Amino acid sequence: MKPNSGLKLKHVVWAAAGVLVATMFGAIVHVGAKPTVRTPPPPVVEVAPVVQRDVPVYGEWIGTLAGLVSADVKAQVTGYLLRRAYQEGSHVSKGQLLFEIDPRPFQAALDQAKGQLAQAEAQLAQDQAQLATAEANQHKSQLDVDKYAPLAKAEAVSQQDLDNAVQTNLANQAQVQAAKAAIAVAKAQIQASHAAVETATINLGFTRLTSPIDGIAGIAQAQVGDLVGSASGNLTTVATLDPIRDYFTVSEQEYVELQKRLATSDPERWNLQLILADGSIYPRQGHFYFADLPVNQNTGSIQLAGLFPNPGNVLRPGQYGKVRAVIQVQKNALLVPQAAVNQTQGSNDVDIVGADDRVAIRPVQLGQQTGTMWVIQSGVQPGERVIVEGQQVLRPGMQVEPEPLKSSGE
């Protein structure tokens, strides 16, 4: 190696070290410099205007469904159940056979009553013949009296002959009266026999239990072979289910308001909605049917009834059915989307975006819900913008970037 080559290498090393020191110093100086502060953009929120319009006010009442007509089928005579002639839960027609009680004892009673009627009619015929004979004898004896009376007066016949004729006539008159009485008894017996025949016929008819109406027949409460009678209770129930009734109870004050509304509309077409047990709304509207006669003085309420179409008999008696109906119209109501209302610990408020796009938190008083909107009783003004989306991280006075609500529905 040449002597100058070592020196040259040393200069190169020192030059590289100088560059490294300069670089490190520059980095240290840069780290110690104050960083530039960047202000984050205002948060984007979706807003909707406070809407003003007329809103229907609804009332809701707990109701219970019942058949339009419900008929209990009971045994009227005592006997053993011979057969059940219908399918439980099926539709039956008026007059259709449902049950049959063993008819043989009742047929025998009817035959006996008919026999007694025939005897009474025969006795009447016999008594009528006896009356005819008695009347003929009395007529002859009366002629004898009429003949002997002037002759006895002229002493052409003895007084004894006249007396005998008179006595015979009196006896014949008694026979006539007795025959007439016997006929009256026979006629009364015939009437009683006719009644017995009618009763036996009715009882025989009661052995066939038929449906009194068109409707759906329920479960049979007695089985073949059971001894049934008038004290056995219902054998089944038949109900007309289309349309179906919904009985619900309103307060006396609500009833007065409803009467005002009904006075200005057709009561028969006062539309009702039915809310089922799962919270769903029955798809077919009903209408007002009638109001019960008295107001319950203990509860201050009155029972009303609505009718709902029930094709396919989907709704059943005894089923829960809450009734909802318009009871009045609130004029110029203020509405905001439900999502705009913040409900915490019993307080309600909305976030308002002012003209300067700054947030103000406003307490509000809520009214009823209508669709996806809240009716606001106080706290907002028409046209004000309320925040519907993005209000979770907002503070009063914060600047925001409002955008129209992308989708809203009622």
C-alpha positions in Angstrom: 0.0 0.0 0.0 1.2 3.5 -0.8 1.7 6.0 2.1 -0.8 8.4 0.7 -3.5 5.8 0.4 -3.9 5.5 4.2 -4.3 9.2 4.5 -6.8 9.4 1.8 -8.9 6.6 3.5 -8.8 8.5 6.7 -10.1 11.7 5.1 -13.0 9.7 3.6 -13.9 8.2 7.0 -13.9 11.7 8.6 -16.0 13.0 5.8 -18.6 10.3 6.2 -18.7 10.8 9.9 -19.3 14.6 9.4 -22.2 13.8 7.1 -23.7 11.5 9.6 -23.3 14.0 12.5 -24.9 16.7 10.3 -27.8 14.4 9.5 -28.4 13.5 13.1 -28.2 17.1 14.2 -30.8 18.0 11.6 -33.0 15.2 12.8 -32.7 16.4 16.4 -33.5 19.9 15.4 -36.6 18.7 13.4 -37.9 16.6 16.3 -37.7 19.5 18.6 -39.7 21.8 16.3 -43.4 22.6 17.1 -45.8 20.4 15.0 -48.5 21.9 12.8 -52.1 21.6 14.3 -54.9 20.4 11.9 -58.6 21.1 12.8 -60.8 18.0 12.2 -63.8 18.6 9.9 -67.3 19.1 11.5 -69.2 15.8 11.9 -71.7 14.9 9.2 -75.3 14.5 10.6 -78.6 13.8 8.9 -81.4 16.2 9.6 -85.1 16.4 9.0 -87.4 19.4 9.3 -90.2 19.6 11.9 -93.3 18.9 10.0 -96.7 20.6 10.8 -100.0 19.0 9.7 -103.3 17.6 11.0 -102.9 14.3 12.8 -105.6 11.7 13.8 -105.6 10.9 17.5 -106.2 7.2 18.2 -107.7 5.5 21.2 -106.9 1.9 22.1 -109.0 -0.5 24.2 -108.6 -4.1 25.3 -111.1 -6.3 23.6 -112.2 -9.9 23.4 -113.5 -11.7 20.3 -116.8 -13.5 20.3 -119.0 -15.1 17.6 -121.6 -12.9 16.0 -124.1 -15.5 17.0 -123.2 -18.2 19.5 -125.7 -21.1 20.2 -125.2 -23.7 22.9 -126.5 -27.2 22.0 -128.0 -29.0 25.0 -130.0 -32.2 25.5 -133.7 -31.6 26.3 -134.5 -35.2 27.2 -132.7 -37.8 29.2 -131.2 -40.8 27.3 -128.1 -42.5 26.2 -126.1 -40.8 23.4 -126.4 -43.0 20.4 -124.0 -41.2 18.0 -122.2 -38.0 17.1 -122.9 -37.0 13.5 -120.5 -34.1 12.9 -116.8 -33.4 12.6 -115.5 -31.3 15.5 -114.3 -27.8 14.4 -116.1 -28.1 11.0 -118.7 -25.9 9.4 -122.2 -27.1 10.0 -125.5 -25.9 8.4 -128.7 -24.9 10.2 -130.7 -28.1 10.8 -127.8 -30.4 10.4 -127.8 -33.4 12.7 -125.1 -33.1 15.5 -126.0 -35.8 18.0 -128.6 -38.5 18.3 -130.1 -39.9 21.6 -131.5 -43.4 21.7 -135.1 -42.8 20.4 -136.7 -46.2 21.3 -138.1 -45.2 24.7 -139.5 -42.0 23.2 -141.0 -43.8 20.2 -142.7 -46.2 22.7 -144.1 -43.3 24.6 -145.4 -41.8 21.4 -147.1 -45.0 20.4 -148.7 -45.3 23.8 -150.0 -41.8 23.6 -151.5 -42.4 20.2 -153.2 -45.6 21.5 -154.7 -43.6 24.4 -155.9 -41.0 21.9 -157.6 -43.7 19.8 -159.3 -45.0 23.0 -160.6 -41.5 23.9 -161.9 -41.0 20.4 -163.7 -44.4 20.5 -165.2 -43.5 23.9 -166.4 -40.2 22.5 -168.2 -42.0 19.7 -169.8 -44.4 22.2 -171.0 -41.5 24.4 -172.3 -39.7 21.4 -174.4 -42.7 20.5 -175.7 -43.0 24.0 -176.7 -39.3 23.9 -178.6 -39.9 20.7 -180.5 -42.7 22.4 -181.2 -40.7 25.5 -182.4 -37.8 23.5 -184.7 -40.0 21.5 -186.2 -41.6 24.7 -186.6 -38.2 26.3 -188.4 -36.9 23.2 -190.8 -39.8 23.3 -191.5 -39.4 27.0 -192.1 -35.7 26.5 -194.7 -36.5 23.9 -196.4 -38.8 26.5 -196.4 -36.0 29.0 -197.9 -33.6 26.5 -200.5 -36.2 25.6 -201.5 -37.2 29.1 -201.7 -33.8 30.6 -205.0 -32.6 28.9 -206.5 -36.1 29.2 -205.8 -36.2 32.9 -207.4 -32.8 33.3 -210.5 -34.1 31.5 -210.3 -37.3 33.6 -209.9 -39.3 30.5 -206.9 -41.0 32.0 -205.9 -41.5 35.6 -203.6 -39.1 37.4 -201.3 -42.0 37.9 -200.8 -42.4 34.2 -199.8 -38.7 34.0 -197.5 -39.0 36.9 -195.7 -42.0 35.4 -195.3 -40.2 32.1 -193.8 -37.2 33.9 -191.4 -39.3 36.0 -190.3 -41.2 32.9 -189.6 -37.9 31.1 -187.6 -36.6 34.0 -185.5 -39.8 34.0 -184.9 -39.5 30.3 -183.8 -35.9 30.7 -181.3 -37.0 33.3 -180.0 -39.6 30.9 -179.5 -36.9 28.3 -177.6 -34.7 30.7 -175.5 -37.7 31.8 -174.7 -38.5 28.2 -173.7 -34.9 27.5 -171.4 -34.9 30.5 -169.8 -38.1 29.3 -169.2 -36.6 25.9 -167.6 -33.6 27.6 -165.4 -35.9 29.6 -164.5 -37.8 26.4 -163.6 -34.6 24.6 -161.4 -33.5 27.4 -159.7 -36.9 27.4 -159.2 -36.5 23.6 -157.6 -33.1 24.2 -155.3 -34.6 26.9 -154.5 -37.4 24.6 -153.7 -35.0 21.8 -151.4 -33.1 24.1 -149.7 -36.4 25.2 -149.1 -37.3 21.6 -147.7 -33.8 20.9 -145.4 -34.0 23.9 -144.2 -37.5 22.9 -143.7 -36.3 19.4 -141.6 -33.3 20.6 -139.6 -35.5 23.0 -138.9 -38.0 20.1 -137.7 -35.0 18.0 -135.4 -33.9 20.9 -133.5 -37.2 20.4 -132.1 -35.6 17.2 -130.0 -32.6 18.2 -129.5 -30.3 15.2 -127.6 -27.1 14.7 -129.7 -24.0 15.2 -127.6 -21.9 13.0 -124.9 -22.0 10.3 -121.5 -21.8 11.8 -118.5 -23.6 13.3 -119.2 -26.5 15.7 -116.9 -26.9 18.7 -115.6 -29.8 20.6 -118.2 -32.5 21.7 -118.5 -32.4 25.5 -120.1 -35.9 25.6 -119.2 -39.2 24.0 -121.3 -42.0 22.6 -122.8 -44.1 25.3 -123.0 -41.3 27.9 -126.2 -40.6 29.7 -127.2 -37.1 28.9 -130.1 -34.8 29.9 -131.1 -31.3 30.5 -128.7 -31.0 33.5 -125.7 -32.3 31.5 -124.6 -28.8 30.3 -123.6 -28.0 26.7 -122.9 -30.9 24.4 -121.2 -28.4 22.0 -121.4 -24.8 20.8 -122.0 -23.5 17.3 -120.9 -20.0 16.5 -121.1 -17.7 13.4 -117.5 -16.4 13.0 -117.8 -14.3 9.8 -118.1 -11.5 10.7 -116.8 -11.8 14.3 -117.5 -9.4 17.2 -114.9 -7.7 19.3 -116.3 -6.5 22.7 -114.3 -3.6 24.3 -114.8 -1.3 27.2 -114.4 2.5 27.1 -114.7 5.1 29.9 -117.7 7.3 30.1 -115.6 10.3 29.1 -114.3 8.5 26.0 -117.8 7.4 25.2 -119.0 11.0 25.2 -116.1 12.0 22.8 -116.9 9.0 20.6 -120.6 10.0 20.4 -119.6 13.5 19.2 -117.5 11.9 16.4 -120.3 9.4 15.6 -122.8 12.2 15.3 -120.8 13.7 12.4 -120.1 10.4 10.6 -121.8 7.2 9.7 -121.8 5.1 12.9 -122.0 1.9 10.8 -118.8 2.7 9.0 -116.8 4.1 12.0 -113.6 2.3 11.0 -111.7 0.2 13.6 -108.3 -1.6 13.6 -107.7 -4.8 15.4 -104.3 -5.4 17.1 -103.6 -9.1 17.8 -101.8 -10.7 20.7 -98.5 -10.7 18.9 -98.7 -6.9 18.3 -99.5 -7.3 14.6 -102.4 -5.4 13.0 -105.2 -7.5 11.5 -105.2 -6.8 7.8 -109.0 -6.2 7.5 -110.7 -3.1 8.9 -113.8 -3.4 11.1 -116.6 -1.0 12.0 -118.6 0.0 15.0 -121.5 -2.3 15.7 -123.4 -1.2 18.8 -123.1 0.2 22.4 -124.5 -1.6 25.3 -127.5 -0.2 27.1 -126.1 0.7 30.6 -123.0 2.5 31.9 -121.4 0.4 34.7 -121.8 2.6 37.8 -119.0 0.8 39.6 -116.4 1.4 36.9 -117.8 4.3 35.0 -117.4 2.5 31.7 -119.6 1.1 28.9 -119.2 -1.8 26.6 -119.0 -1.4 22.9 -118.8 -3.9 20.0 -117.2 -3.8 16.6 -117.5 -6.2 13.7 -114.5 -7.5 11.7 -114.6 -9.5 8.5 -113.3 -13.0 9.2 -113.0 -15.0 6.0 -111.6 -18.4 6.6 -112.5 -18.2 10.3 -109.0 -17.2 11.2 -110.1 -15.2 14.3 -111.7 -17.3 17.1 -114.0 -16.5 20.0 -112.2 -15.8 23.3 -109.2 -14.5 21.4 -107.4 -11.3 22.6 -108.0 -8.3 20.3 -107.1 -4.7 21.1 -109.2 -2.2 19.2 -107.8 1.0 17.9 -109.8 3.9 16.4 -109.6 7.6 15.5 -111.3 9.5 18.3 -110.4 13.0 17.1 -108.0 15.0 14.8 -105.2 17.2 16.3 -104.9 20.3 14.1 -101.5 21.7 13.1 -99.6 19.0 15.1 -95.8 19.2 15.0 -94.0 15.9 14.0 -90.4 14.7 14.1 -89.0 11.2 13.2 -88.9 8.9 16.2 -85.1 8.5 15.8 -84.7 12.2 16.5 -85.9 11.9 20.0 -83.4 11.0 22.8 -85.2 9.4 25.7 -83.1 9.0 28.8 -84.3 8.5 32.4 -87.7 9.9 31.8 -86.6 13.0 29.9 -87.0 13.6 26.2 -84.9 16.0 24.0 -84.0 16.6 20.4 -80.8 18.0 18.8 -81.6 21.1 16.8 -79.3 22.4 14.1 -79.5 26.2 13.9 -79.0 28.5 11.0 -75.2 28.6 11.8 -75.1 24.8 11.7 -74.4 24.6 15.4 -76.1 22.1 17.7 -78.6 23.1 20.4 -80.2 20.5 22.7 -83.9 21.1 23.3 -86.1 19.4 25.8 -89.5 18.4 24.3 -92.9 17.1 25.5 -94.0 14.1 23.5 -97.5 13.4 22.3 -98.7 10.2 20.6 -96.8 8.2 18.0 -98.2 8.1 14.4 -96.4 5.8 12.1 -92.6 6.4 12.5 -93.2 9.9 13.8 -93.6 11.5 17.2 -96.1 14.3 17.8 -94.3 17.0 19.8 -96.5 19.0 22.2 -93.9 21.6 23.0 -90.2 22.4 22.5 -89.8 22.8 18.7 -91.1 25.1 16.0 -92.3 24.3 12.4 -89.4 24.0 9.9 -86.6 23.6 12.5 -84.0 21.0 11.6 -83.7 18.1 14.0 -80.8 15.6 13.9 -81.9 12.1 13.1 -78.6 10.3 12.5 -75.2 11.0 14.0 -76.2 12.7 17.3 -74.4 10.3 19.6 -71.1 12.4 19.9 -72.6 15.9 19.7 -72.2 18.6 22.3 -74.2 21.9 22.6 -72.6 24.6 20.4 -70.7 22.0 18.2 -70.4 22.8 14.5 -71.9 20.1 12.3 -72.3 19.5 8.6 -76.0 18.8 8.1 -77.3 16.7 5.3 -80.9 15.8 4.4 -82.1 12.6 5.8 -81.6 9.9 3.2 -84.8 8.0 3.9 -87.8 8.8 6.1 -91.2 7.2 6.2 -94.3 7.3 8.2 
